[in-house]
Amino acid sequence: MSEWMAKRFWKEASAEACDGGFSILLDGRSVKTPSKAALVVPTLALAERVAAEWDAQGDVIKPADMPFTRSCNAAIDKVSVQHREVADLIAAYGDADLTCYRADSPVELVARQAAAWDPLLKWIGQQYDVQLSPVSGVIHRPQDALVLQVLSDEVHRLDAFALTAFHDLVGMSGSLVIGLAALHDLHPAAQLWALSRVDEAWQEEQWGVDEEAVETAAKKESDFLHAKSFHDLSRQG
């Protein structure tokens, strides 16, 4: 059955162990993804969260209110079948990582970027025995190919569910380094998100708040925090 039926047709959603993980049942019948694959997730914690989304639906199904279901569908229908392509796309952020591109002025912004991002680069160096080099200005300067390969290998080792989460952690923050820090719980997710917003915070202080930009940032932050929660639930147990 497709999960995107317009009307609610079940009384109870539940999670149950199955071959390969845990499935979500609607009145005892297994949910499938939009591509008709079995909706099987790696942990009971994630299965229960997805089942709770189904239980919370009213008479009309609202996919927008089911972020964990959507992420599971993406992991199964898209990322699992295009794993290499997705991993390559995300690993490429390492060659132009947000944390490596620094302003050359004013000195206050230069100092703020260094205070926020230098510890992240130090951590990535210790964690993976690599060195990403920060540069001043916006002109691209390639990182060492061997360093990028080490980080790419790490991305390619992620399973489909972890890579689905990682896609948004990196894409929303603009930083492979911050995405990896999130996976390793270096700081709380909200703190890591704030570290990705150093430049934007500076601009707001100088020029005031742009309401449209604030709204866009809030949506990205929500997606970032969801991705972290999705990753953690897919690892529990």
C-alpha positions as CSV (number, residue, x, y, z in Angstrom):
1,M,0.0,0.0,0.0
2,S,1.1,3.6,-0.6
3,E,1.6,5.7,2.5
4,W,0.4,8.8,0.8
5,M,-3.3,7.9,0.7
6,A,-5.4,11.1,1.1
7,K,-7.6,9.8,3.8
8,R,-6.8,8.0,7.0
9,F,-7.7,4.4,6.7
10,W,-6.3,2.8,9.8
11,K,-7.0,2.9,13.5
12,E,-3.6,2.1,15.0
13,A,0.0,2.4,14.0
14,S,2.7,0.2,15.6
15,A,6.3,-0.8,15.2
16,E,7.4,-4.4,15.0
17,A,10.7,-6.3,14.5
18,C,11.2,-7.9,11.1
19,D,13.9,-9.3,8.9
20,G,16.5,-6.5,8.4
21,G,15.2,-4.2,11.2
22,F,11.8,-2.8,12.2
23,S,8.7,-2.2,10.2
24,I,5.7,0.1,10.7
25,L,2.3,-1.5,10.7
26,L,-1.1,0.1,10.2
27,D,-3.7,-2.2,11.7
28,G,-1.2,-5.0,11.2
29,R,-0.4,-4.3,7.6
30,S,3.1,-3.2,6.7
31,V,3.7,0.4,5.3
32,K,5.5,0.8,2.1
33,T,7.5,3.7,0.7
34,P,6.2,5.7,-2.3
35,S,8.4,3.4,-4.5
36,K,6.6,0.4,-3.0
37,A,9.6,-0.8,-1.1
38,A,9.1,-2.1,2.4
39,L,9.4,0.7,5.0
40,V,12.0,-1.1,7.2
41,V,14.2,1.0,9.5
42,P,17.3,0.1,11.5
43,T,16.1,0.7,15.0
44,L,13.1,0.3,17.2
45,A,13.4,3.9,18.4
46,L,13.1,5.2,14.8
47,A,10.3,2.9,14.0
48,E,8.3,4.0,17.0
49,R,8.9,7.7,16.1
50,V,7.6,7.0,12.6
51,A,4.6,5.1,13.9
52,A,3.8,8.0,16.3
53,E,3.7,10.3,13.2
54,W,1.1,8.0,11.6
55,D,-0.9,7.8,14.9
56,A,-0.9,11.6,15.1
57,Q,-2.6,12.0,11.7
58,G,-6.2,13.2,11.5
59,D,-8.8,12.3,9.0
60,V,-6.6,13.6,6.2
61,I,-3.0,12.6,5.9
62,K,-0.6,15.5,6.0
63,P,2.9,14.4,4.8
64,A,4.3,17.8,5.9
65,D,3.6,16.7,9.5
66,M,5.6,13.5,9.1
67,P,9.3,14.5,8.8
68,F,10.7,11.2,10.1
69,T,8.6,9.2,7.6
70,R,9.8,11.4,4.8
71,S,13.4,10.9,5.8
72,C,13.0,7.2,6.0
73,N,11.4,7.2,2.5
74,A,14.4,9.2,1.2
75,A,16.9,6.8,2.7
76,I,15.2,3.8,1.2
77,D,13.9,5.1,-2.2
78,K,16.7,7.5,-3.1
79,V,19.9,7.4,-1.0
80,S,20.1,3.6,-0.9
81,V,20.0,3.3,-4.6
82,Q,22.2,6.3,-5.3
83,H,24.6,6.0,-2.4
84,R,27.8,6.7,-4.3
85,E,26.4,9.7,-6.1
86,V,25.0,11.2,-2.9
87,A,28.2,10.6,-1.0
88,D,30.3,12.1,-3.7
89,L,28.1,15.2,-3.7
90,I,28.4,15.7,0.0
91,A,32.1,14.9,0.3
92,A,32.8,17.6,-2.3
93,Y,31.9,20.2,0.3
94,G,35.3,19.5,1.9
95,D,37.1,21.3,-0.9
96,A,35.3,24.6,-0.2
97,D,34.2,24.2,3.4
98,L,32.5,27.1,5.1
99,T,35.0,26.9,8.0
100,C,38.0,27.4,5.7
101,Y,36.9,30.6,4.0
102,R,37.6,33.6,6.1
103,A,37.1,37.4,5.7
104,D,40.2,39.5,5.4
105,S,38.4,42.4,7.2
106,P,37.1,43.9,9.4
107,V,39.3,42.6,12.2
108,E,36.3,42.0,14.5
109,L,34.7,39.6,12.0
110,V,38.1,37.9,11.3
111,A,38.5,37.3,15.0
112,R,34.9,36.0,15.4
113,Q,35.4,33.5,12.5
114,A,38.7,32.3,14.0
115,A,37.1,31.8,17.4
116,A,34.2,29.8,16.0
117,W,36.0,27.8,13.3
118,D,39.6,27.2,14.3
119,P,38.5,24.8,17.1
120,L,36.5,22.9,14.5
121,L,39.4,22.6,12.2
122,K,41.6,21.5,15.1
123,W,39.1,18.8,16.0
124,I,38.8,17.5,12.4
125,G,42.6,17.3,12.3
126,Q,42.7,15.2,15.5
127,Q,39.8,13.1,14.6
128,Y,40.9,12.1,11.1
129,D,44.7,13.0,11.1
130,V,44.2,15.5,8.3
131,Q,44.7,19.2,7.9
132,L,42.2,21.5,6.2
133,S,43.8,24.9,5.5
134,P,41.9,28.1,6.0
135,V,42.2,30.9,3.5
136,S,41.3,34.6,3.3
137,G,38.9,35.8,0.7
138,V,36.4,34.1,-1.5
139,I,38.6,32.8,-4.3
140,H,38.7,29.0,-4.3
141,R,41.9,27.3,-3.3
142,P,41.9,23.5,-3.5
143,Q,42.6,21.5,-0.4
144,D,45.1,18.7,-0.4
145,A,43.8,15.8,-2.5
146,L,44.9,13.2,0.1
147,V,43.0,15.1,2.9
148,L,39.9,15.2,0.7
149,Q,40.1,11.5,0.0
150,V,40.3,10.6,3.7
151,L,37.2,12.7,4.4
152,S,35.4,11.3,1.3
153,D,36.1,7.7,2.5
154,E,34.5,8.6,5.8
155,V,31.4,9.9,4.0
156,H,31.2,6.8,1.8
157,R,31.2,4.5,4.8
158,L,27.9,5.9,6.1
159,D,24.9,3.7,5.6
160,A,21.8,5.0,3.8
161,F,20.1,6.3,6.9
162,A,23.1,8.1,8.2
163,L,23.9,9.5,4.8
164,T,20.4,10.8,4.5
165,A,20.8,12.7,7.7
166,F,24.3,13.8,6.8
167,H,23.1,15.2,3.5
168,D,21.0,17.8,5.3
169,L,23.5,18.4,8.1
170,V,26.1,19.4,5.5
171,G,23.7,21.0,3.0
172,M,22.0,23.2,5.6
173,S,25.2,24.3,7.3
174,G,27.4,24.5,4.2
175,S,30.1,22.6,6.0
176,L,31.4,19.0,5.8
177,V,33.3,19.8,9.1
178,I,30.2,20.9,11.0
179,G,28.3,17.9,9.6
180,L,31.0,15.5,10.9
181,A,31.1,17.3,14.2
182,A,27.3,16.7,14.5
183,L,27.7,13.0,13.8
184,H,30.3,12.8,16.5
185,D,28.4,14.9,19.1
186,L,31.2,17.4,19.3
187,H,28.7,20.0,20.5
188,P,24.9,20.1,20.8
189,A,23.2,20.5,17.4
190,A,21.9,24.0,18.2
191,Q,25.4,25.1,19.0
192,L,26.8,23.7,15.8
193,W,24.1,25.4,13.9
194,A,25.0,28.7,15.5
195,L,28.7,28.1,14.5
196,S,27.5,27.9,10.9
197,R,25.9,31.3,11.1
198,V,28.8,33.5,12.2
199,D,28.7,35.5,9.0
200,E,24.9,36.0,9.0
201,A,24.9,37.0,12.7
202,W,27.6,39.6,11.9
203,Q,25.6,41.0,9.0
204,E,22.5,41.3,11.2
205,E,24.4,43.2,13.8
206,Q,25.7,45.6,11.2
207,W,22.7,46.1,9.0
208,G,19.7,44.9,10.9
209,V,17.4,42.0,10.5
210,D,16.0,40.9,7.1
211,E,12.7,39.2,7.8
212,E,12.8,37.0,4.7
213,A,16.4,35.9,5.5
214,V,15.3,35.1,9.1
215,E,12.5,33.0,7.8
216,T,14.8,31.1,5.4
217,A,17.3,30.5,8.2
218,A,14.7,29.2,10.6
219,K,13.6,26.6,8.0
220,K,17.2,25.6,7.5
221,E,17.8,25.3,11.2
222,S,14.7,23.2,11.6
223,D,16.0,20.9,8.9
224,F,19.4,20.7,10.5
225,L,18.0,19.8,13.9
226,H,15.7,17.3,12.4
227,A,18.6,15.6,10.5
228,K,20.5,15.3,13.7
229,S,17.5,13.7,15.5
230,F,16.9,11.4,12.6
231,H,20.6,10.3,12.6
232,D,20.5,9.7,16.4
233,L,17.3,7.7,16.2
234,S,18.7,5.5,13.4
235,R,21.7,4.6,15.6
236,Q,19.9,3.9,19.0
237,G,20.1,0.4,20.1
